[in-house]
Amino acid sequence: MRVPATAILFLIAVLQAQGNGITAHWSTDTVQVGQPVQLRLVVDLAPGAVPHFPQLEIANPVVSLLETNLGPRFAEYVFSFWELGRIVLPGIPVKYVLPDGSEHLLETDSLAVFVVTSLTGEEQDIRNIKSMLPVILTDPRTRLLRVLLLILLLGIMVLIWRRRTAPLPTGIKGSRIYPGRAALDDLARLRELGYDQARASEHYLELSRILRRYLELRYLFRALEMTTSEIQRVLPRKVEEIEIATLVGQLLELADLVKFAGRYQDRRQWNYDLELVASIIRRTRPAFQVEARPGLHPAPLNKL
């Protein structure tokens, strides 16, 4: 009696299908928050079938995938969970290929695990799982270090207090050094140094610094860090007389030419520029400030 070929193929397919199955189980069905737990998948396939386990991608913020181990007939996934209660993962699909090249799919049931805490089991905030433990310092070296730090802190406090209560130096007791007075004193010292044509750039650099520092302290803007063009844009909004802003801009431009372009300036022009800066300071100081030392008399403001 001959058996039809179609019957033989059907019998082979049935025998192959009978051996295909998948099981999934947790290493424990109850786990504490944050502790790792293993999920093991095992497939039972017909001879010659090749499984392809998936690389899981977890999008749920309360679940973390820590590790994946893949074998020829099994897969192990290590998870940790960050929310209390019953956590359910969806079924995991596993594709396998039979010897004839056909592809098939197995899928586990949904996977549930209970997540608990080591406290009362009712807390929903994992920040209170463990209380803070006090740190007790018993090392003698640590105690010595604490004593030295305390002595150092006391010394710094005493030094600050002594500097705070120290009397003012002789000559300025009972008065203040205002920006205008300090600038005029600096001009006087610059005048006493004399003028050397070979060092004109250094002289005008110092003259520009004195004027810029006065403007910064008088009108409270960063003149020492600004370019001449930036000062020319800011100063008209600060001074009461627009002529002052114009003179300051012209003087700073002249100083830039001497400093950076090597422009020639004779002694007469230098003396004039010194008097011009002094006149600008006298015209813009508040009336209540202490007068500068005698010897610097106002000079008329002439255009450059």
C-alpha positions as protocol buffer text, in pm:
chain_id: "A"
residue {
  index: 1
  type: MET
  ca { x: 0 y: 0 z: 0 }
}
residue {
  index: 2
  type: ARG
  ca { x: 146 y: 332 z: -103 }
}
residue {
  index: 3
  type: VAL
  ca { x: 114 y: 642 z: 124 }
}
residue {
  index: 4
  type: PRO
  ca { x: 57 y: 974 z: -54 }
}
residue {
  index: 5
  type: ALA
  ca { x: 346 y: 1224 z: -38 }
}
residue {
  index: 6
  type: THR
  ca { x: 113 y: 1497 z: 94 }
}
residue {
  index: 7
  type: ALA
  ca { x: 27 y: 1278 z: 394 }
}
residue {
  index: 8
  type: ILE
  ca { x: 395 y: 1225 z: 472 }
}
residue {
  index: 9
  type: LEU
  ca { x: 465 y: 1602 z: 465 }
}
residue {
  index: 10
  type: PHE
  ca { x: 161 y: 1670 z: 688 }
}
residue {
  index: 11
  type: LEU
  ca { x: 283 y: 1410 z: 941 }
}
residue {
  index: 12
  type: ILE
  ca { x: 632 y: 1568 z: 948 }
}
residue {
  index: 13
  type: ALA
  ca { x: 484 y: 1916 z: 1007 }
}
residue {
  index: 14
  type: VAL
  ca { x: 268 y: 1785 z: 1293 }
}
residue {
  index: 15
  type: LEU
  ca { x: 566 y: 1616 z: 1458 }
}
residue {
  index: 16
  type: GLN
  ca { x: 770 y: 1936 z: 1427 }
}
residue {
  index: 17
  type: ALA
  ca { x: 490 y: 2153 z: 1570 }
}
residue {
  index: 18
  type: GLN
  ca { x: 441 y: 1926 z: 1868 }
}
residue {
  index: 19
  type: GLY
  ca { x: 789 y: 2012 z: 1998 }
}
residue {
  index: 20
  type: ASN
  ca { x: 760 y: 2394 z: 1973 }
}
residue {
  index: 21
  type: GLY
  ca { x: 686 y: 2577 z: 2297 }
}
residue {
  index: 22
  type: ILE
  ca { x: 818 y: 2847 z: 2531 }
}
residue {
  index: 23
  type: THR
  ca { x: 822 y: 2882 z: 2907 }
}
residue {
  index: 24
  type: ALA
  ca { x: 902 y: 3193 z: 3114 }
}
residue {
  index: 25
  type: HIS
  ca { x: 957 y: 3220 z: 3487 }
}
residue {
  index: 26
  type: TRP
  ca { x: 1101 y: 3473 z: 3734 }
}
residue {
  index: 27
  type: SER
  ca { x: 1378 y: 3386 z: 3976 }
}
residue {
  index: 28
  type: THR
  ca { x: 1136 y: 3507 z: 4243 }
}
residue {
  index: 29
  type: ASP
  ca { x: 781 y: 3631 z: 4222 }
}
residue {
  index: 30
  type: THR
  ca { x: 837 y: 3900 z: 4490 }
}
residue {
  index: 31
  type: VAL
  ca { x: 1124 y: 4150 z: 4474 }
}
residue {
  index: 32
  type: GLN
  ca { x: 1223 y: 4460 z: 4668 }
}
residue {
  index: 33
  type: VAL
  ca { x: 1240 y: 4800 z: 4504 }
}
residue {
  index: 34
  type: GLY
  ca { x: 1566 y: 4849 z: 4313 }
}
residue {
  index: 35
  type: GLN
  ca { x: 1690 y: 4492 z: 4359 }
}
residue {
  index: 36
  type: PRO
  ca { x: 1772 y: 4283 z: 4048 }
}
residue {
  index: 37
  type: VAL
  ca { x: 1544 y: 3996 z: 3949 }
}
residue {
  index: 38
  type: GLN
  ca { x: 1600 y: 3747 z: 3666 }
}
residue {
  index: 39
  type: LEU
  ca { x: 1350 y: 3644 z: 3399 }
}
residue {
  index: 40
  type: ARG
  ca { x: 1443 y: 3320 z: 3216 }
}
residue {
  index: 41
  type: LEU
  ca { x: 1293 y: 3215 z: 2883 }
}
residue {
  index: 42
  type: VAL
  ca { x: 1337 y: 2857 z: 2763 }
}
residue {
  index: 43
  type: VAL
  ca { x: 1216 y: 2733 z: 2424 }
}
residue {
  index: 44
  type: ASP
  ca { x: 1136 y: 2372 z: 2334 }
}
residue {
  index: 45
  type: LEU
  ca { x: 1174 y: 2345 z: 1957 }
}
residue {
  index: 46
  type: ALA
  ca { x: 1174 y: 2067 z: 1706 }
}
residue {
  index: 47
  type: PRO
  ca { x: 1515 y: 1931 z: 1600 }
}
residue {
  index: 48
  type: GLY
  ca { x: 1690 y: 2167 z: 1361 }
}
residue {
  index: 49
  type: ALA
  ca { x: 1480 y: 2473 z: 1456 }
}
residue {
  index: 50
  type: VAL
  ca { x: 1680 y: 2786 z: 1541 }
}
residue {
  index: 51
  type: PRO
  ca { x: 1539 y: 3044 z: 1788 }
}
residue {
  index: 52
  type: HIS
  ca { x: 1606 y: 3418 z: 1768 }
}
residue {
  index: 53
  type: PHE
  ca { x: 1561 y: 3587 z: 2106 }
}
residue {
  index: 54
  type: PRO
  ca { x: 1488 y: 3960 z: 2099 }
}
residue {
  index: 55
  type: GLN
  ca { x: 1703 y: 4239 z: 2240 }
}
residue {
  index: 56
  type: LEU
  ca { x: 1451 y: 4408 z: 2466 }
}
residue {
  index: 57
  type: GLU
  ca { x: 1410 y: 4786 z: 2471 }
}
residue {
  index: 58
  type: ILE
  ca { x: 1236 y: 4916 z: 2784 }
}
residue {
  index: 59
  type: ALA
  ca { x: 1044 y: 5243 z: 2754 }
}
residue {
  index: 60
  type: ASN
  ca { x: 873 y: 5223 z: 3094 }
}
residue {
  index: 61
  type: PRO
  ca { x: 1049 y: 5456 z: 3343 }
}
residue {
  index: 62
  type: VAL
  ca { x: 967 y: 5229 z: 3640 }
}
residue {
  index: 63
  type: VAL
  ca { x: 1151 y: 4932 z: 3483 }
}
residue {
  index: 64
  type: SER
  ca { x: 1526 y: 4905 z: 3416 }
}
residue {
  index: 65
  type: LEU
  ca { x: 1689 y: 4633 z: 3205 }
}
residue {
  index: 66
  type: LEU
  ca { x: 2026 y: 4563 z: 3368 }
}
residue {
  index: 67
  type: GLU
  ca { x: 2161 y: 4263 z: 3175 }
}
residue {
  index: 68
  type: THR
  ca { x: 2083 y: 4027 z: 2886 }
}
residue {
  index: 69
  type: ASN
  ca { x: 2230 y: 3675 z: 2842 }
}
residue {
  index: 70
  type: LEU
  ca { x: 2137 y: 3478 z: 2529 }
}
residue {
  index: 71
  type: GLY
  ca { x: 2193 y: 3103 z: 2486 }
}
residue {
  index: 72
  type: PRO
  ca { x: 2111 y: 2850 z: 2214 }
}
residue {
  index: 73
  type: ARG
  ca { x: 1778 y: 2753 z: 2372 }
}
residue {
  index: 74
  type: PHE
  ca { x: 1731 y: 3009 z: 2649 }
}
residue {
  index: 75
  type: ALA
  ca { x: 1751 y: 3381 z: 2726 }
}
residue {
  index: 76
  type: GLU
  ca { x: 1801 y: 3551 z: 3063 }
}
residue {
  index: 77
  type: TYR
  ca { x: 1701 y: 3911 z: 3131 }
}
residue {
  index: 78
  type: VAL
  ca { x: 1783 y: 4090 z: 3457 }
}
residue {
  index: 79
  type: PHE
  ca { x: 1543 y: 4369 z: 3559 }
}
residue {
  index: 80
  type: SER
  ca { x: 1499 y: 4611 z: 3847 }
}
residue {
  index: 81
  type: PHE
  ca { x: 1173 y: 4785 z: 3936 }
}
residue {
  index: 82
  type: TRP
  ca { x: 1121 y: 5131 z: 4090 }
}
residue {
  index: 83
  type: GLU
  ca { x: 751 y: 5132 z: 4177 }
}
residue {
  index: 84
  type: LEU
  ca { x: 566 y: 4936 z: 4442 }
}
residue {
  index: 85
  type: GLY
  ca { x: 285 y: 4695 z: 4365 }
}
residue {
  index: 86
  type: ARG
  ca { x: 214 y: 4446 z: 4090 }
}
residue {
  index: 87
  type: ILE
  ca { x: 415 y: 4517 z: 3777 }
}
residue {
  index: 88
  type: VAL
  ca { x: 304 y: 4347 z: 3453 }
}
residue {
  index: 89
  type: LEU
  ca { x: 530 y: 4320 z: 3149 }
}
residue {
  index: 90
  type: PRO
  ca { x: 378 y: 4243 z: 2807 }
}
residue {
  index: 91
  type: GLY
  ca { x: 445 y: 3910 z: 2641 }
}
residue {
  index: 92
  type: ILE
  ca { x: 789 y: 3863 z: 2483 }
}
residue {
  index: 93
  type: PRO
  ca { x: 790 y: 3736 z: 2122 }
}
residue {
  index: 94
  type: VAL
  ca { x: 1054 y: 3482 z: 2012 }
}
residue {
  index: 95
  type: LYS
  ca { x: 1098 y: 3407 z: 1643 }
}
residue {
  index: 96
  type: TYR
  ca { x: 1231 y: 3068 z: 1529 }
}
residue {
  index: 97
  type: VAL
  ca { x: 1323 y: 2926 z: 1188 }
}
residue {
  index: 98
  type: LEU
  ca { x: 1254 y: 2564 z: 1086 }
}
residue {
  index: 99
  type: PRO
  ca { x: 1494 y: 2359 z: 871 }
}
residue {
  index: 100
  type: ASP
  ca { x: 1279 y: 2423 z: 564 }
}
residue {
  index: 101
  type: GLY
  ca { x: 1338 y: 2799 z: 604 }
}
residue {
  index: 102
  type: SER
  ca { x: 992 y: 2893 z: 726 }
}
residue {
  index: 103
  type: GLU
  ca { x: 970 y: 3147 z: 1008 }
}
residue {
  index: 104
  type: HIS
  ca { x: 735 y: 3113 z: 1304 }
}
residue {
  index: 105
  type: LEU
  ca { x: 666 y: 3307 z: 1621 }
}
residue {
  index: 106
  type: LEU
  ca { x: 623 y: 3209 z: 1984 }
}
residue {
  index: 107
  type: GLU
  ca { x: 514 y: 3456 z: 2251 }
}
residue {
  index: 108
  type: THR
  ca { x: 502 y: 3433 z: 2628 }
}
residue {
  index: 109
  type: ASP
  ca { x: 202 y: 3531 z: 2834 }
}
residue {
  index: 110
  type: SER
  ca { x: 212 y: 3863 z: 3016 }
}
residue {
  index: 111
  type: LEU
  ca { x: 467 y: 3852 z: 3297 }
}
residue {
  index: 112
  type: ALA
  ca { x: 377 y: 3975 z: 3645 }
}
residue {
  index: 113
  type: VAL
  ca { x: 598 y: 4034 z: 3948 }
}
residue {
  index: 114
  type: PHE
  ca { x: 524 y: 4190 z: 4289 }
}
residue {
  index: 115
  type: VAL
  ca { x: 748 y: 4476 z: 4403 }
}
residue {
  index: 116
  type: VAL
  ca { x: 760 y: 4542 z: 4778 }
}
residue {
  index: 117
  type: THR
  ca { x: 959 y: 4751 z: 5024 }
}
residue {
  index: 118
  type: SER
  ca { x: 1138 y: 4636 z: 5338 }
}
residue {
  index: 119
  type: LEU
  ca { x: 937 y: 4878 z: 5557 }
}
residue {
  index: 120
  type: THR
  ca { x: 564 y: 4843 z: 5625 }
}
residue {
  index: 121
  type: GLY
  ca { x: 476 y: 4759 z: 5267 }
}
residue {
  index: 122
  type: GLU
  ca { x: 247 y: 5063 z: 5236 }
}
residue {
  index: 123
  type: GLU
  ca { x: 497 y: 5334 z: 5142 }
}
residue {
  index: 124
  type: GLN
  ca { x: 488 y: 5465 z: 4788 }
}
residue {
  index: 125
  type: ASP
  ca { x: 800 y: 5681 z: 4815 }
}
residue {
  index: 126
  type: ILE
  ca { x: 1127 y: 5484 z: 4794 }
}
residue {
  index: 127
  type: ARG
  ca { x: 1325 y: 5775 z: 4940 }
}
residue {
  index: 128
  type: ASN
  ca { x: 1223 y: 5662 z: 5288 }
}
residue {
  index: 129
  type: ILE
  ca { x: 1329 y: 5300 z: 5253 }
}
residue {
  index: 130
  type: LYS
  ca { x: 1647 y: 5361 z: 5451 }
}
residue {
  index: 131
  type: SER
  ca { x: 1698 y: 5627 z: 5713 }
}
residue {
  index: 132
  type: MET
  ca { x: 2020 y: 5827 z: 5730 }
}
residue {
  index: 133
  type: LEU
  ca { x: 2281 y: 5692 z: 5967 }
}
residue {
  index: 134
  type: PRO
  ca { x: 2482 y: 5939 z: 6175 }
}
residue {
  index: 135
  type: VAL
  ca { x: 2855 y: 5948 z: 6103 }
}
residue {
  index: 136
  type: ILE
  ca { x: 3061 y: 5920 z: 6420 }
}
residue {
  index: 137
  type: LEU
  ca { x: 3419 y: 6043 z: 6392 }
}
residue {
  index: 138
  type: THR
  ca { x: 3637 y: 5848 z: 6633 }
}
residue {
  index: 139
  type: ASP
  ca { x: 3979 y: 5881 z: 6467 }
}
residue {
  index: 140
  type: PRO
  ca { x: 4209 y: 6100 z: 6687 }
}
residue {
  index: 141
  type: ARG
  ca { x: 4355 y: 6258 z: 6374 }
}
residue {
  index: 142
  type: THR
  ca { x: 4009 y: 6368 z: 6269 }
}
residue {
  index: 143
  type: ARG
  ca { x: 3949 y: 6528 z: 6606 }
}
residue {
  index: 144
  type: LEU
  ca { x: 4282 y: 6711 z: 6585 }
}
residue {
  index: 145
  type: LEU
  ca { x: 4193 y: 6835 z: 6237 }
}
residue {
  index: 146
  type: ARG
  ca { x: 3862 y: 6970 z: 6364 }
}
residue {
  index: 147
  type: VAL
  ca { x: 4037 y: 7154 z: 6649 }
}
residue {
  index: 148
  type: LEU
  ca { x: 4291 y: 7308 z: 6407 }
}
residue {
  index: 149
  type: LEU
  ca { x: 4013 y: 7420 z: 6172 }
}
residue {
  index: 150
  type: LEU
  ca { x: 3829 y: 7579 z: 6463 }
}
residue {
  index: 151
  type: ILE
  ca { x: 4144 y: 7768 z: 6570 }
}
residue {
  index: 152
  type: LEU
  ca { x: 4201 y: 7884 z: 6212 }
}
residue {
  index: 153
  type: LEU
  ca { x: 3842 y: 8007 z: 6186 }
}
residue {
  index: 154
  type: LEU
  ca { x: 3873 y: 8201 z: 6512 }
}
residue {
  index: 155
  type: GLY
  ca { x: 4199 y: 8357 z: 6391 }
}
residue {
  index: 156
  type: ILE
  ca { x: 4038 y: 8473 z: 6068 }
}
residue {
  index: 157
  type: MET
  ca { x: 3746 y: 8625 z: 6259 }
}
residue {
  index: 158
  type: VAL
  ca { x: 3982 y: 8814 z: 6493 }
}
residue {
  index: 159
  type: LEU
  ca { x: 4185 y: 8942 z: 6196 }
}
residue {
  index: 160
  type: ILE
  ca { x: 3872 y: 9066 z: 6020 }
}
residue {
  index: 161
  type: TRP
  ca { x: 3752 y: 9239 z: 6338 }
}
residue {
  index: 162
  type: ARG
  ca { x: 4088 y: 9410 z: 6397 }
}
residue {
  index: 163
  type: ARG
  ca { x: 4099 y: 9539 z: 6040 }
}
residue {
  index: 164
  type: ARG
  ca { x: 3742 y: 9660 z: 6072 }
}
residue {
  index: 165
  type: THR
  ca { x: 3813 y: 9857 z: 6389 }
}
residue {
  index: 166
  type: ALA
  ca { x: 4164 y: 9978 z: 6294 }
}
residue {
  index: 167
  type: PRO
  ca { x: 4201 y: 10362 z: 6282 }
}
residue {
  index: 168
  type: LEU
  ca { x: 4237 y: 10538 z: 5950 }
}
residue {
  index: 169
  type: PRO
  ca { x: 4596 y: 10630 z: 5848 }
}
residue {
  index: 170
  type: THR
  ca { x: 4720 y: 10975 z: 5940 }
}
residue {
  index: 171
  type: GLY
  ca { x: 4630 y: 11236 z: 5681 }
}
residue {
  index: 172
  type: ILE
  ca { x: 4288 y: 11105 z: 5585 }
}
residue {
  index: 173
  type: LYS
  ca { x: 4138 y: 11061 z: 5929 }
}
residue {
  index: 174
  type: GLY
  ca { x: 3780 y: 11186 z: 5933 }
}
residue {
  index: 175
  type: SER
  ca { x: 3756 y: 11216 z: 5553 }
}
residue {
  index: 176
  type: ARG
  ca { x: 3722 y: 10999 z: 5245 }
}
residue {
  index: 177
  type: ILE
  ca { x: 3919 y: 10967 z: 4925 }
}
residue {
  index: 178
  type: TYR
  ca { x: 3661 y: 11049 z: 4659 }
}
residue {
  index: 179
  type: PRO
  ca { x: 3709 y: 10952 z: 4293 }
}
residue {
  index: 180
  type: GLY
  ca { x: 3773 y: 11314 z: 4193 }
}
residue {
  index: 181
  type: ARG
  ca { x: 4033 y: 11377 z: 4460 }
}
residue {
  index: 182
  type: ALA
  ca { x: 4211 y: 11045 z: 4388 }
}
residue {
  index: 183
  type: ALA
  ca { x: 4218 y: 11122 z: 4016 }
}
residue {
  index: 184
  type: LEU
  ca { x: 4362 y: 11472 z: 4072 }
}
residue {
  index: 185
  type: ASP
  ca { x: 4629 y: 11327 z: 4303 }
}
residue {
  index: 186
  type: ASP
  ca { x: 4720 y: 11074 z: 4033 }
}
residue {
  index: 187
  type: LEU
  ca { x: 4745 y: 11355 z: 3777 }
}
residue {
  index: 188
  type: ALA
  ca { x: 4975 y: 11549 z: 4008 }
}
residue {
  index: 189
  type: ARG
  ca { x: 5208 y: 11252 z: 4042 }
}
residue {
  index: 190
  type: LEU
  ca { x: 5202 y: 11199 z: 3667 }
}
residue {
  index: 191
  type: ARG
  ca { x: 5291 y: 11566 z: 3612 }
}
residue {
  index: 192
  type: GLU
  ca { x: 5587 y: 11535 z: 3853 }
}
residue {
  index: 193
  type: LEU
  ca { x: 5732 y: 11249 z: 3648 }
}
residue {
  index: 194
  type: GLY
  ca { x: 5785 y: 11484 z: 3355 }
}
residue {
  index: 195
  type: TYR
  ca { x: 5734 y: 11407 z: 2989 }
}
residue {
  index: 196
  type: ASP
  ca { x: 5970 y: 11195 z: 2776 }
}
residue {
  index: 197
  type: GLN
  ca { x: 5886 y: 11198 z: 2404 }
}
residue {
  index: 198
  type: ALA
  ca { x: 6041 y: 10851 z: 2363 }
}
residue {
  index: 199
  type: ARG
  ca { x: 5794 y: 10716 z: 2620 }
}
residue {
  index: 200
  type: ALA
  ca { x: 5490 y: 10909 z: 2497 }
}
residue {
  index: 201
  type: SER
  ca { x: 5280 y: 10592 z: 2463 }
}
residue {
  index: 202
  type: GLU
  ca { x: 5341 y: 10506 z: 2830 }
}
residue {
  index: 203
  type: HIS
  ca { x: 5249 y: 10858 z: 2944 }
}
residue {
  index: 204
  type: TYR
  ca { x: 4923 y: 10861 z: 2748 }
}
residue {
  index: 205
  type: LEU
  ca { x: 4842 y: 10507 z: 2859 }
}
residue {
  index: 206
  type: GLU
  ca { x: 4858 y: 10624 z: 3222 }
}
residue {
  index: 207
  type: LEU
  ca { x: 4663 y: 10941 z: 3143 }
}
residue {
  index: 208
  type: SER
  ca { x: 4390 y: 10735 z: 2977 }
}
residue {
  index: 209
  type: ARG
  ca { x: 4382 y: 10496 z: 3273 }
}
residue {
  index: 210
  type: ILE
  ca { x: 4338 y: 10784 z: 3523 }
}
residue {
  index: 211
  type: LEU
  ca { x: 4050 y: 10931 z: 3324 }
}
residue {
  index: 212
  type: ARG
  ca { x: 3881 y: 10594 z: 3267 }
}
residue {
  index: 213
  type: ARG
  ca { x: 3909 y: 10499 z: 3632 }
}
residue {
  index: 214
  type: TYR
  ca { x: 3756 y: 10830 z: 3736 }
}
residue {
  index: 215
  type: LEU
  ca { x: 3466 y: 10784 z: 3493 }
}
residue {
  index: 216
  type: GLU
  ca { x: 3409 y: 10428 z: 3621 }
}
residue {
  index: 217
  type: LEU
  ca { x: 3395 y: 10534 z: 3986 }
}
residue {
  index: 218
  type: ARG
  ca { x: 3204 y: 10857 z: 3923 }
}
residue {
  index: 219
  type: TYR
  ca { x: 2936 y: 10725 z: 3686 }
}
residue {
  index: 220
  type: LEU
  ca { x: 2938 y: 10355 z: 3781 }
}
residue {
  index: 221
  type: PHE
  ca { x: 3005 y: 10182 z: 3451 }
}
residue {
  index: 222
  type: ARG
  ca { x: 3301 y: 9965 z: 3345 }
}
residue {
  index: 223
  type: ALA
  ca { x: 3504 y: 10229 z: 3166 }
}
residue {
  index: 224
  type: LEU
  ca { x: 3836 y: 10050 z: 3231 }
}
residue {
  index: 225
  type: GLU
  ca { x: 3713 y: 9745 z: 3038 }
}
residue {
  index: 226
  type: MET
  ca { x: 3541 y: 9931 z: 2753 }
}
residue {
  index: 227
  type: THR
  ca { x: 3678 y: 10059 z: 2425 }
}
residue {
  index: 228
  type: THR
  ca { x: 3679 y: 10427 z: 2342 }
}
residue {
  index: 229
  type: SER
  ca { x: 3385 y: 10391 z: 2105 }
}
residue {
  index: 230
  type: GLU
  ca { x: 3185 y: 10210 z: 2373 }
}
residue {
  index: 231
  type: ILE
  ca { x: 3253 y: 10488 z: 2623 }
}
residue {
  index: 232
  type: GLN
  ca { x: 3144 y: 10746 z: 2364 }
}
residue {
  index: 233
  type: ARG
  ca { x: 2810 y: 10568 z: 2333 }
}
residue {
  index: 234
  type: VAL
  ca { x: 2752 y: 10535 z: 2709 }
}
residue {
  index: 235
  type: LEU
  ca { x: 2887 y: 10861 z: 2851 }
}
residue {
  index: 236
  type: PRO
  ca { x: 2635 y: 11106 z: 2695 }
}
residue {
  index: 237
  type: ARG
  ca { x: 2362 y: 10935 z: 2896 }
}
residue {
  index: 238
  type: LYS
  ca { x: 2560 y: 10978 z: 3218 }
}
residue {
  index: 239
  type: VAL
  ca { x: 2687 y: 11338 z: 3217 }
}
residue {
  index: 240
  type: GLU
  ca { x: 2480 y: 11653 z: 3247 }
}
residue {
  index: 241
  type: GLU
  ca { x: 2676 y: 11850 z: 2984 }
}
residue {
  index: 242
  type: ILE
  ca { x: 2713 y: 11696 z: 2640 }
}
residue {
  index: 243
  type: GLU
  ca { x: 3033 y: 11902 z: 2595 }
}
residue {
  index: 244
  type: ILE
  ca { x: 3199 y: 11690 z: 2866 }
}
residue {
  index: 245
  type: ALA
  ca { x: 3119 y: 11367 z: 2678 }
}
residue {
  index: 246
  type: THR
  ca { x: 3258 y: 11519 z: 2356 }
}
residue {
  index: 247
  type: LEU
  ca { x: 3584 y: 11629 z: 2523 }
}
residue {
  index: 248
  type: VAL
  ca { x: 3629 y: 11290 z: 2690 }
}
residue {
  index: 249
  type: GLY
  ca { x: 3577 y: 11112 z: 2358 }
}
residue {
  index: 250
  type: GLN
  ca { x: 3827 y: 11336 z: 2177 }
}
residue {
  index: 251
  type: LEU
  ca { x: 4087 y: 11295 z: 2452 }
}
residue {
  index: 252
  type: LEU
  ca { x: 4054 y: 10914 z: 2458 }
}
residue {
  index: 253
  type: GLU
  ca { x: 4078 y: 10899 z: 2078 }
}
residue {
  index: 254
  type: LEU
  ca { x: 4397 y: 11109 z: 2093 }
}
residue {
  index: 255
  type: ALA
  ca { x: 4542 y: 10879 z: 2362 }
}
residue {
  index: 256
  type: ASP
  ca { x: 4462 y: 10574 z: 2146 }
}
residue {
  index: 257
  type: LEU
  ca { x: 4646 y: 10729 z: 1851 }
}
residue {
  index: 258
  type: VAL
  ca { x: 4953 y: 10790 z: 2064 }
}
residue {
  index: 259
  type: LYS
  ca { x: 4940 y: 10447 z: 2229 }
}
residue {
  index: 260
  type: PHE
  ca { x: 4871 y: 10234 z: 1927 }
}
residue {
  index: 261
  type: ALA
  ca { x: 4967 y: 10440 z: 1621 }
}
residue {
  index: 262
  type: GLY
  ca { x: 5272 y: 10620 z: 1762 }
}
residue {
  index: 263
  type: ARG
  ca { x: 5137 y: 10968 z: 1692 }
}
residue {
  index: 264
  type: TYR
  ca { x: 5382 y: 11247 z: 1780 }
}
residue {
  index: 265
  type: GLN
  ca { x: 5288 y: 11468 z: 2076 }
}
residue {
  index: 266
  type: ASP
  ca { x: 5518 y: 11742 z: 2203 }
}
residue {
  index: 267
  type: ARG
  ca { x: 5553 y: 11859 z: 2564 }
}
residue {
  index: 268
  type: ARG
  ca { x: 5321 y: 12156 z: 2514 }
}
residue {
  index: 269
  type: GLN
  ca { x: 5038 y: 11930 z: 2397 }
}
residue {
  index: 270
  type: TRP
  ca { x: 5107 y: 11693 z: 2687 }
}
residue {
  index: 271
  type: ASN
  ca { x: 5073 y: 11972 z: 2943 }
}
residue {
  index: 272
  type: TYR
  ca { x: 4753 y: 12087 z: 2776 }
}
residue {
  index: 273
  type: ASP
  ca { x: 4606 y: 11734 z: 2789 }
}
residue {
  index: 274
  type: LEU
  ca { x: 4694 y: 11706 z: 3159 }
}
residue {
  index: 275
  type: GLU
  ca { x: 4509 y: 12031 z: 3234 }
}
residue {
  index: 276
  type: LEU
  ca { x: 4217 y: 11918 z: 3016 }
}
residue {
  index: 277
  type: VAL
  ca { x: 4171 y: 11597 z: 3217 }
}
residue {
  index: 278
  type: ALA
  ca { x: 4197 y: 11794 z: 3544 }
}
residue {
  index: 279
  type: SER
  ca { x: 3932 y: 12041 z: 3423 }
}
residue {
  index: 280
  type: ILE
  ca { x: 3697 y: 11758 z: 3321 }
}
residue {
  index: 281
  type: ILE
  ca { x: 3730 y: 11606 z: 3668 }
}
residue {
  index: 282
  type: ARG
  ca { x: 3667 y: 11939 z: 3847 }
}
residue {
  index: 283
  type: ARG
  ca { x: 3360 y: 12012 z: 3634 }
}
residue {
  index: 284
  type: THR
  ca { x: 3201 y: 11671 z: 3692 }
}
residue {
  index: 285
  type: ARG
  ca { x: 3276 y: 11610 z: 4062 }
}
residue {
  index: 286
  type: PRO
  ca { x: 2978 y: 11637 z: 4298 }
}
residue {
  index: 287
  type: ALA
  ca { x: 2992 y: 11964 z: 4494 }
}
residue {
  index: 288
  type: PHE
  ca { x: 3002 y: 11790 z: 4835 }
}
residue {
  index: 289
  type: GLN
  ca { x: 3329 y: 11605 z: 4772 }
}
residue {
  index: 290
  type: VAL
  ca { x: 3651 y: 11698 z: 4955 }
}
residue {
  index: 291
  type: GLU
  ca { x: 3862 y: 11945 z: 4762 }
}
residue {
  index: 292
  type: ALA
  ca { x: 4185 y: 11823 z: 4606 }
}
residue {
  index: 293
  type: ARG
  ca { x: 4516 y: 11935 z: 4748 }
}
residue {
  index: 294
  type: PRO
  ca { x: 4628 y: 12287 z: 4659 }
}
residue {
  index: 295
  type: GLY
  ca { x: 4833 y: 12339 z: 4347 }
}
residue {
  index: 296
  type: LEU
  ca { x: 4592 y: 12210 z: 4083 }
}
residue {
  index: 297
  type: HIS
  ca { x: 4392 y: 12511 z: 3973 }
}
residue {
  index: 298
  type: PRO
  ca { x: 4117 y: 12482 z: 3713 }
}
residue {
  index: 299
  type: ALA
  ca { x: 4233 y: 12542 z: 3362 }
}
residue {
  index: 300
  type: PRO
  ca { x: 4004 y: 12666 z: 3085 }
}
residue {
  index: 301
  type: LEU
  ca { x: 3854 y: 12397 z: 2866 }
}
residue {
  index: 302
  type: ASN
  ca { x: 3964 y: 12455 z: 2506 }
}
residue {
  index: 303
  type: LYS
  ca { x: 3880 y: 12233 z: 2217 }
}
residue {
  index: 304
  type: LEU
  ca { x: 4144 y: 11990 z: 2094 }
}
